[in-house]
Amino acid sequence: MTMAWCVHPDRIMATPTTITFRTMDPSPFVEASIQRWVDRLATAFPRIERCDVVIDRPHRHGRHGNLFHVRIDLVTPHKVIAVSADPGQDHSHEDVYVAIGDAFRAARRQLHDHAEIQRGDVKAHA
């Protein structure tokens, strides 16, 4: 397990982060990129309790390059936010950093929506 540290004005808070590589070798550069994304999310949303990231590179199909699949599970006190960046036909996901960025941006949008609902800014849908 890797720990991501973010600095808050009143305390230092650790966001436990688990990074799993499937069908590919672990990369310290990819791990560092994920840690930067986790730090940014934890700074904006300090109530994240845990972040689990799985990066998968399925086998090649035909002449297409390897498309990366990224899954992120963010645990907050009231909700688990699950994001799955499935590349589909998006060949920009041949770059692992693009796939990671897309997944974390989707997670940030969901966290933002969840925070608005918690504050009462938006009515929760049934």
C-alpha positions, 0 to 999 in steps of 0.5 A: 500500500502506498500512502499519499500525503497532502497538506491542509492548513490545520493538519497533515492527512494521509490518504491510503492508496492502493495501486494494482497493476494487472497484465503489465509490469509495475511502474514507479512513474505511473505510481507517481502520477497516480499519487499526484492525482490523489494528492490533488483530490485529497486537497479539494475533498479532504474527506476521502478515506481511501483510494484504490486504483487498478490499471489493466492493459488487456491483450492486443486485438488485431493491429490496435495498440494496447488500450489501458483500462483504469478503475478508481474506487474512492471511499468517503464517509457517506459513499463509495465512488467507483469510476471505470475509464473503459477505453472503448474505441478511444485510442488516446487510452494507448497512453497510460497517463491519458487514461489515468487523467481521464479516470481521475477527472471523472472521479473529481466530477463525481466527488464534486457532485457528491459534495454539492449534494452533501451541502444541500446545494443540489437535490438528490435524485431518488 
